[in-house]
Amino acid sequence: MTPKFTIILFYKYVSIEHPEALMKEQKALCQHLGLTGRMIIAKEGINATLEGTTEQIEEYLKDFLSRPEFANVHIKKSEGTGNAFPKLSVKVRPEIVATHLQERDIDPNKTTGKYLTAEELHEWFDTGKEFYIVDMRNDFEQAVGMFRKSLKSGMGNFRDLPKVLDSLEHLRNKTILTVCTGGVRCEKASGFLVANGFADVYQLYGGIVTYMEKYPGEDFIGSLYVFDNRLVMGFNMDDPKREVLGKCVVCNNPSEHFINCKDGFCHRHFIVCENCLAGEDAILCPMGCRDYSHEHPELFASI
C-alpha cells in the first residue's frame, strides 16, 4: 500500500531558555522518525513545517505536544506529497521569522493583535462588517492568491513592514485584520501596528491555511503560496469554477507556475506559464532583472 504523507505547520512564541539544546533534541527526533522540512528555534519560540508519513507525523506530535510549553500549539495539517522538502533543516536563529524591525523586542505574548477565528471572519464577510484586510505576505505570494478586497501591503519582503506604515495611515482608526500563511508573521506584524498607534487590530488565528481548510473556495481567490516544493496549494483545485489569480509575466494569461530568474545575481521568483517557457527550464526576468534588482533590492532577498 502506498503510504500517505502529511505536512504540518506550526509555531509558538514562548520563552526557550536553551534553544541549542532544544534544537539538538528536535533534530534527533525528526531524524529518528524520518521527517523532512524546516524548523527554526530561537529564544522567543519555535516555527516549523515538517513532512512525513501520517504515522510518522502522529508519532512526532505525540512527543512534541506532550511538552507542557507546547501542549496548546495550533497544528495545521495538509496532505503531503512525500517530496515537499529535499531534506531536514533544524536551526537556531535570533528570531523565528526574520523581521529586523526596529521594534525587534516586540513580544507577541504582550503586544499583538486580537485573535479572530476563521468562523468569526466568515461571519464578518457574511454580515458585511466594515473591516480592512492587510495582507502581510510578500508580493510574490499575493500574486497567486489573496482574500477578496484585501489590501496588498506592497512588501517585497517581510522586513519592509516599516516602509508601508504611511500607506496604511488612512486606516489608523479603522478595524484592521492582518493575514499571512499560518499566522506567525501576523503575531509581530499586528503587534507592530498596535505599537505604532493603530486602534483596532486583529490577526487571523491559524492564518490563511486554516480559513481555506474550513471554507474552501470562499472569500480567498486563487491558491495559497507555500514555502516547499509544492509552491502552491488549494482545497478546490479540481473545481472548474476555481479562479486562478496568478498571471504569467510574459503573456498575462492565467498561471500558477513559478520559476526563479536564471540570473544567479537576481534569482527573483515570478510566474511564467509553461507555454512561455517553450521547453526551457528557466528564463531571465522579463522586466530586466539587473537594472530592476538595483532599483528594488528588497525583492531579491533569498527565498
Secondary structure as GFF3:
##gff-version 3
##sequence-region A 1 303
A	DSSP	beta_strand	5	13	.	.	.	ID=ss1
A	DSSP	alpha_helix	19	33	.	.	.	ID=ss2
A	DSSP	beta_strand	36	42	.	.	.	ID=ss3
A	DSSP	beta_strand	45	53	.	.	.	ID=ss4
A	DSSP	alpha_helix	54	64	.	.	.	ID=ss5
A	DSSP	three_ten_helix	68	70	.	.	.	ID=ss6
A	DSSP	beta_strand	76	79	.	.	.	ID=ss7
A	DSSP	beta_strand	88	92	.	.	.	ID=ss8
A	DSSP	beta_strand	114	116	.	.	.	ID=ss9
A	DSSP	alpha_helix	118	127	.	.	.	ID=ss10
A	DSSP	beta_strand	132	135	.	.	.	ID=ss11
A	DSSP	alpha_helix	139	142	.	.	.	ID=ss12
A	DSSP	beta_strand	145	147	.	.	.	ID=ss13
A	DSSP	beta_strand	151	152	.	.	.	ID=ss14
A	DSSP	three_ten_helix	158	164	.	.	.	ID=ss15
A	DSSP	three_ten_helix	166	171	.	.	.	ID=ss16
A	DSSP	beta_strand	175	179	.	.	.	ID=ss17
A	DSSP	alpha_helix	184	195	.	.	.	ID=ss18
A	DSSP	beta_strand	200	204	.	.	.	ID=ss19
A	DSSP	alpha_helix	207	214	.	.	.	ID=ss20
A	DSSP	beta_strand	220	222	.	.	.	ID=ss21
A	DSSP	beta_strand	224	225	.	.	.	ID=ss22
A	DSSP	beta_strand	232	233	.	.	.	ID=ss23
A	DSSP	beta_strand	258	260	.	.	.	ID=ss24
A	DSSP	beta_strand	269	271	.	.	.	ID=ss25
A	DSSP	alpha_helix	274	277	.	.	.	ID=ss26
A	DSSP	alpha_helix	289	295	.	.	.	ID=ss27
A	DSSP	three_ten_helix	297	300	.	.	.	ID=ss28
###
